Amino acid sequence: MGSDSEGEKSVQRKKMQALAPIAKPLAGKKLSKKTLKLVKRAAENKCIKRGVKEVVKSIRRGQKGVCIIAGNISPIDVITHVPILCEDKDIPYVYVSSKEDLATAGATKRPTCCVLVMTKPSKGELSQEVQEKLKSEYDQVASECRELQSTLFLKQTQMYLYCVFGYNGLTYWQCNLQSV
C-alpha cells in the first residue's frame, strides 16, 4: 500500500519538475481535476478545439471559451503567445501540469499543448439537458480560472511595487496614497 502512494508522489514530483517557468496560473489538484473533467465532457460533445493552431484560430475569430494549456511543453516558445491572446480577448486560461493528461481527457492519443473548451459545438446542436450540464461545469471552471488569474495579478503587482520601492519606500508610498 505504501509503495503505491510513494510511486504516485514520485510521478507527481517529476511532473512538477518538468513544468515551464511561465506556467502560471497553475491549477491545483482540485481545479485540475475539474478542468480535465470539463475537457472530457466537452470532447464527448464535440465542443472542443485541440492544438495551438486550432485554438489560436478560434480565439482570433472571436469564439469564447476556457483555454487549458499544458505546463510541460518543450520548447516553450510554442505556447508563449496563447496566454497573451487569451488576455486580449478576455478568455480565462489556466495551466495544467501534463500534456499527456490533457490529451487523455481530450480523447486523443497524441499529447496536446492546449485546448479551448466552448459551450456550443462547432457543428450541430446539443440536447437541452446536456447543454445545461456542460454550461454549469464550464461556468464553475471559468470563474475559478478568473479568480486564480486575479490573485496571480495581485501578487505580481505587489512584488513589482516591493521591488521598485523597497520595503521602506512601499510603506512611504502607502502612507502617501492614504493621505490623498
C-alpha positions as CSV (number, residue, x, y, z in Angstrom):
1,M,0.0,0.0,0.0
2,G,2.7,2.5,1.0
3,S,4.6,1.9,-2.2
4,D,1.7,2.9,-4.4
5,S,1.4,6.2,-2.7
6,E,5.1,6.7,-2.9
7,G,5.1,5.9,-6.6
8,E,2.3,8.4,-7.2
9,K,4.2,11.0,-5.3
10,S,7.3,10.5,-7.3
11,V,5.4,10.7,-10.6
12,Q,3.7,13.9,-9.4
13,R,7.1,15.3,-8.3
14,K,8.6,14.5,-11.8
15,K,5.6,16.3,-13.5
16,M,6.2,19.4,-11.3
17,Q,9.9,19.4,-12.2
18,A,9.1,19.4,-15.9
19,L,6.9,22.4,-15.7
20,A,7.8,25.5,-17.7
21,P,8.7,28.6,-15.7
22,I,5.8,30.6,-17.3
23,A,3.1,28.0,-16.3
24,K,1.2,30.5,-14.2
25,P,-1.7,30.4,-13.1
26,L,-1.2,26.7,-12.5
27,A,-4.3,24.7,-11.5
28,G,-4.2,23.0,-8.1
29,K,-5.3,19.4,-7.7
30,K,-9.0,20.2,-7.3
31,L,-9.2,22.7,-10.2
32,S,-7.0,20.4,-12.4
33,K,-9.4,17.6,-11.8
34,K,-12.5,19.8,-12.5
35,T,-10.8,21.2,-15.6
36,L,-9.9,17.8,-17.0
37,K,-13.4,16.5,-16.3
38,L,-14.8,19.5,-18.3
39,V,-12.4,18.8,-21.2
40,K,-13.5,15.2,-21.2
41,R,-17.2,16.1,-21.3
42,A,-16.6,18.8,-24.0
43,A,-14.7,16.2,-26.1
44,E,-17.6,13.8,-25.9
45,N,-19.9,16.5,-27.1
46,K,-17.5,18.0,-29.7
47,C,-17.3,21.4,-28.0
48,I,-13.5,21.5,-28.1
49,K,-10.6,22.8,-30.2
50,R,-7.3,21.0,-29.8
51,G,-3.8,22.1,-30.5
52,V,-2.1,25.5,-30.8
53,K,-3.1,26.2,-34.4
54,E,-6.8,25.4,-33.9
55,V,-7.0,27.3,-30.6
56,V,-5.3,30.4,-31.9
57,K,-7.5,30.4,-35.0
58,S,-10.7,30.1,-32.9
59,I,-9.6,32.9,-30.4
60,R,-8.8,35.2,-33.3
61,R,-12.1,34.5,-34.9
62,G,-13.8,35.6,-31.7
63,Q,-15.0,32.3,-30.2
64,K,-15.3,32.3,-26.5
65,G,-14.4,29.5,-24.1
66,V,-11.9,28.4,-21.5
67,C,-8.3,27.8,-22.6
68,I,-6.4,25.0,-20.9
69,I,-2.7,24.9,-21.5
70,A,-0.2,22.2,-20.7
71,G,2.6,23.3,-18.4
72,N,5.2,20.8,-19.5
73,I,5.7,21.9,-23.2
74,S,9.1,21.9,-24.7
75,P,10.1,24.1,-26.4
76,I,8.1,26.7,-24.5
77,D,8.1,29.1,-27.5
78,V,5.3,27.0,-29.0
79,I,2.7,28.3,-26.5
80,T,4.0,31.6,-25.1
81,H,1.7,33.7,-27.3
82,V,-1.5,31.9,-26.3
83,P,-2.0,33.5,-22.8
84,I,-1.5,36.9,-24.3
85,L,-4.2,36.2,-26.9
86,C,-6.5,35.0,-24.2
87,E,-6.0,38.1,-22.1
88,D,-6.6,40.3,-25.1
89,K,-9.9,38.6,-25.9
90,D,-10.9,38.3,-22.2
91,I,-10.8,34.4,-22.2
92,P,-10.0,32.7,-19.0
93,Y,-7.0,30.4,-19.1
94,V,-5.2,28.0,-16.8
95,Y,-2.2,25.7,-16.9
96,V,-2.4,22.0,-16.0
97,S,0.7,20.0,-15.2
98,S,0.7,17.5,-18.0
99,K,0.1,17.4,-21.7
100,E,-0.5,13.7,-21.5
101,D,-3.3,14.2,-19.0
102,L,-4.8,16.9,-21.2
103,A,-4.7,14.6,-24.3
104,T,-6.3,11.7,-22.4
105,A,-9.1,14.0,-21.2
106,G,-9.5,15.4,-24.7
107,A,-9.9,11.9,-26.2
108,T,-6.7,11.9,-28.3
109,K,-3.7,9.6,-28.2
110,R,-1.2,12.4,-29.0
111,P,-0.1,14.8,-26.2
112,T,-1.9,18.1,-26.6
113,C,-0.4,21.6,-25.9
114,C,-3.6,23.4,-25.4
115,V,-7.4,23.0,-25.6
116,L,-10.2,25.5,-26.0
117,V,-13.4,24.4,-24.4
118,M,-16.6,26.0,-25.8
119,T,-20.1,25.8,-24.6
120,K,-21.6,25.1,-28.0
121,P,-20.4,22.6,-30.6
122,S,-18.9,23.8,-33.8
123,K,-21.4,21.7,-35.8
124,G,-24.9,20.6,-34.8
125,E,-26.8,21.1,-31.6
126,L,-26.8,19.6,-28.1
127,S,-29.9,18.5,-26.2
128,Q,-31.1,21.0,-23.6
129,E,-30.1,18.8,-20.6
130,V,-26.5,18.1,-21.9
131,Q,-26.2,21.8,-22.8
132,E,-27.1,22.9,-19.3
133,K,-24.8,20.4,-17.6
134,L,-21.9,21.4,-19.8
135,K,-22.7,25.1,-19.2
136,S,-22.8,24.8,-15.4
137,E,-19.4,22.9,-15.4
138,Y,-18.0,25.5,-17.8
139,D,-19.1,28.4,-15.6
140,Q,-17.7,26.9,-12.5
141,V,-14.3,26.3,-14.1
142,A,-14.2,29.7,-15.8
143,S,-15.0,31.5,-12.6
144,E,-12.2,29.6,-10.7
145,C,-9.8,30.3,-13.5
146,R,-10.6,34.0,-13.4
147,E,-10.2,34.0,-9.6
148,L,-6.8,32.3,-9.9
149,Q,-5.7,34.8,-12.6
150,S,-6.8,37.8,-10.5
151,T,-4.9,36.6,-7.4
152,L,-1.8,36.0,-9.5
153,F,-2.1,39.5,-10.9
154,L,-2.3,41.0,-7.4
155,K,0.7,39.0,-6.2
156,Q,2.7,40.2,-9.3
157,T,1.7,43.8,-8.7
158,Q,2.7,43.6,-5.0
159,M,6.1,42.1,-5.9
160,Y,6.6,44.8,-8.6
161,L,5.9,47.6,-6.1
162,Y,8.1,45.9,-3.5
163,C,11.0,45.6,-6.0
164,V,10.6,49.2,-7.2
165,F,10.0,51.0,-3.9
166,G,11.6,48.6,-1.4
167,Y,10.1,47.9,2.0
168,N,10.6,51.4,3.4
169,G,9.6,53.1,0.1
170,L,6.5,50.9,-0.1
171,T,5.4,51.9,3.4
172,Y,6.0,55.6,2.5
173,W,4.1,55.1,-0.8
174,Q,1.1,53.5,1.1
175,C,1.1,56.4,3.6
176,N,1.0,59.0,0.7
177,L,-1.7,57.1,-1.0
178,Q,-3.9,57.0,2.1
179,S,-3.4,60.7,2.8
180,V,-4.5,61.7,-0.7
